[in-house]
Amino acid sequence: CISMQEMWCYKDGELIVDTPVVTGNPNKGNETPAGGVWAIDAKMQDYVLRGEGYASPVDYWMPFDDQIGLHDSSWRSEYGGDIYLTDGSHGCVNTPLDAIATIYNNITVGTIVVVY
């Protein structure tokens, strides 16, 4: 949920993760794609996210919309609230390490992702 900066993960109808996140900064043109349904395209560990002017190593990377996806973000100490409006991501869903590890270990490629 972009407006709540919150993510939930369900497995077999049971809530396994409820965590604050930081999504893309809309004030810099980096909105996280919303209003749609995607599927996890891949699952990778020890990956380096690269873009114009940055290379960020992550432990877990799960893309769902080309170069947009779910990943940990060791450079962050806080999540949720309105952080995304001033210090948001380049479009990805920055997630605390413990939460993203649980998600990674409980989903498969093809798992549905709903962003609203």
N, C-alpha and C positions, 0 to 999 in steps of 0.2 A: 504494500500500500504506500504509494508515493506521499500522499498527504500526511499519513501517520508515521512515515519512515520506520515501518515495522514489517517484518517478514515472518511467515509461518510456514512450517513444513509438516505435512501429514504423510504417514505411512500406514497403509491398510486402515484408513479412517481414524487413526490415532495421532494426535498432535505430538510431534517429537521435538520441534524447535519453535520457540517464540522469542524473537530477538529484535532489538532495534538495529537499524542499518543506516547507511549514508548512500544516497543515490546521486545521480548526475546533477550538476549545477546548471539550472535553467538560465541563470543570469549570464552564463558564459556560452550559451548555445549547446550545452552538453546534457540535455535532458535524457533521462532513462526512458526508452520507448515504453509507452503505457497504452492502456486500452486494448490490449491484445493477449493472445494466447500463443505461446511458443513451446518448443521442446528443447531439452538439454541436448546439445549437439555432440559434446565430448566431455570427458572427465580426465583432467591432467593434474599431476602433482609436480612440485618444484619447477614451476613455469615462470617465464619472464614476460610480463605484459609490456609491450612497446608501443609508443606513440610519439607524436611530434614533441621532442624535448624531454622525454622521460623513458626510463626502463625500470620497471618495478617488479622485483621478484616476489612471487606468492607461493604459498604451500599448496593451495588448492585452486583450480581454475575450471569453471563449468560454463562455457559459452552457451547462450541460447538465441542470440540474434546477431550473427556474424561475429563482430568483435566486442559485443556487449555480453556480460555474463555475471555470474556470482563468483566472488573470491574473497579470501581473507585480506586484511589490510593492516599489517603490523605497524605501519606509520601512524595509525590512529589510536588515540587513547579514549575517545568518546564517540558514541553513536546516537542516532535518533535526533529528535527535536528539529530545529531549523538549521542545523549545521550545513545541510546540502545547499542552502541558499547562498552561502558565502564560501564554503570550503567543500563543496560537493565533488564527486568523482568526475571522470571524463565520460560517464554514462553507465558505468558498471554499478553493481550493487555491492558496496563494501560491507563486509560482514565480520563480526568478531570471530577469532580463530576457533574457539570451542564450538560455536554454532555451525560454522562452515564445515568443520571436520565431521560433525554428526550428520549433516546433510550429505556430504560427500560419501560417507560410509553407508548411507541408507537409500540412495537413489541410483538409478541406472540411466544410461543414455536413452533418450526418448521420454523421460519423465516430463510431465507438463509443468510449465511455468506460466502463471497468470500475473500480469502486472497491471495495476489500476491505481 
